[in-house]
Amino acid sequence: MGQKITVLIGTMTGTSEFVADEVKATLEAAGHRVTVEPMDDLTESIFETHSTFLICTSTYGQGDVPDNAQAFFSCLEQARPDLSHVQYGLIALGDRTYKTTFCGGGRRFDALLSELGATRLGEPLMHDASSGTLPEDIAVEWVRSWANTWLDREAEVA
Ligand SMILES: Cc1cc2nc3c(=O)[nH]c(=O)nc-3n(C[C@H](O)[C@H](O)[C@H](O)COP(=O)(O)O)c2cc1C
């Protein structure tokens, strides 16, 4: 029984978007209905329509969210919507050579969404670009297990 899931993309050079497309295909093959939304131009209203989200974001600057996610992030910080109906998984892309800011963009979203009352489903995926693994391969494997653990037991959500 499928759920409606929206994957929100924060990216600078397109890696997160590519990962999100692969994740979408995997979730759809498991029977879910998936929409992919780049974070550009999003507001808190994205969280009003349904409850299950995947945040897929990279990290830039000093552990910051990418440019296309900045306005959305600030909007959530200022509007502080009640997200207690929201559940989310987190795919964070980063590079361990940045040491203390590793996957900072994903960590910042995680902290903010929790502060706003949303519930994270499972441990985040934190991909290290210096590991020699392909983020889309790791993400597809992660999301299969994530969906099996957290989604398949749920009833269908409109
Ligand atoms: C200028 C620059 C700054 C970066 N800063 C960080 C960082 O602070 N922490 C981190 O974990 N990764 C950092 N990264 C790595 C990217 O987040 C990583 O390569 C990611 O896979 C890029 O995904 P994207 O193409 O979706 O933006 C940085 C990359 C660049 C080019």
The ligand as an SDF file (V2000), in Angstrom:
LIG
                    3D

 31 33  0  0  0  0  0  0  0  0999 V2000
   32.5860   25.2010   -2.3640 C   0  0  0  0  0  0  0  0  0  0  0  0
   32.1280   23.9260   -1.7040 C   0  0  0  0  0  0  0  0  0  0  0  0
   31.8800   23.9350   -0.3340 C   0  0  0  0  0  0  0  0  0  0  0  0
   31.4690   22.7540    0.3200 C   0  0  0  0  0  0  0  0  0  0  0  0
   31.2740   22.7620    1.6820 N   0  0  0  0  0  0  0  0  0  0  0  0
   30.9860   21.6090    2.3190 C   0  0  0  0  0  0  0  0  0  0  0  0
   30.8870   21.5660    3.7460 C   0  0  0  0  0  0  0  0  0  0  0  0
   31.0630   22.5720    4.4540 O   0  0  0  0  0  0  0  0  0  0  0  0
   30.5650   20.3750    4.3320 N   0  0  0  0  0  0  0  0  0  0  0  0
   30.3620   19.2300    3.6120 C   0  0  0  0  0  0  0  0  0  0  0  0
   30.0970   18.1890    4.1970 O   0  0  0  0  0  0  0  0  0  0  0  0
   30.4510   19.2430    2.2490 N   0  0  0  0  0  0  0  0  0  0  0  0
   30.7520   20.3870    1.5930 C   0  0  0  0  0  0  0  0  0  0  0  0
   30.8620   20.3990    0.2170 N   0  0  0  0  0  0  0  0  0  0  0  0
   30.6280   19.1290   -0.5330 C   0  0  0  0  0  0  0  0  0  0  0  0
   29.2520   19.0560   -1.2140 C   0  0  0  0  0  0  0  0  0  0  0  0
   28.1900   19.2030   -0.2940 O   0  0  0  0  0  0  0  0  0  0  0  0
   29.1510   17.6640   -1.8800 C   0  0  0  0  0  0  0  0  0  0  0  0
   30.1340   17.5790   -2.8930 O   0  0  0  0  0  0  0  0  0  0  0  0
   27.7800   17.3610   -2.4700 C   0  0  0  0  0  0  0  0  0  0  0  0
   27.7660   16.0190   -2.9620 O   0  0  0  0  0  0  0  0  0  0  0  0
   27.3970   18.3020   -3.6060 C   0  0  0  0  0  0  0  0  0  0  0  0
   26.0510   18.0550   -3.9610 O   0  0  0  0  0  0  0  0  0  0  0  0
   25.2090   19.0230   -4.9700 P   0  0  0  0  0  0  0  0  0  0  0  0
   25.8070   18.8380   -6.3390 O   0  0  0  0  0  0  0  0  0  0  0  0
   23.8210   18.4960   -4.9010 O   0  0  0  0  0  0  0  0  0  0  0  0
   25.2990   20.4290   -4.4800 O   0  0  0  0  0  0  0  0  0  0  0  0
   31.2780   21.5600   -0.4360 C   0  0  0  0  0  0  0  0  0  0  0  0
   31.5140   21.5760   -1.8300 C   0  0  0  0  0  0  0  0  0  0  0  0
   31.9470   22.7280   -2.4480 C   0  0  0  0  0  0  0  0  0  0  0  0
   32.2310   22.6850   -3.9370 C   0  0  0  0  0  0  0  0  0  0  0  0
  1  2  1  0
  2  3  1  0
  2 30  2  0
  3  4  2  0
  4  5  1  0
  4 28  1  0
  5  6  2  0
  6  7  1  0
  6 13  1  0
  7  8  2  0
  7  9  1  0
  9 10  1  0
 10 11  2  0
 10 12  1  0
 12 13  2  0
 13 14  1  0
 14 15  1  0
 14 28  1  0
 15 16  1  0
 16 17  1  0
 16 18  1  0
 18 19  1  0
 18 20  1  0
 20 21  1  0
 20 22  1  0
 22 23  1  0
 23 24  1  0
 24 25  2  0
 24 26  1  0
 24 27  1  0
 28 29  2  0
 29 30  1  0
 30 31  1  0
M  END
$$$$
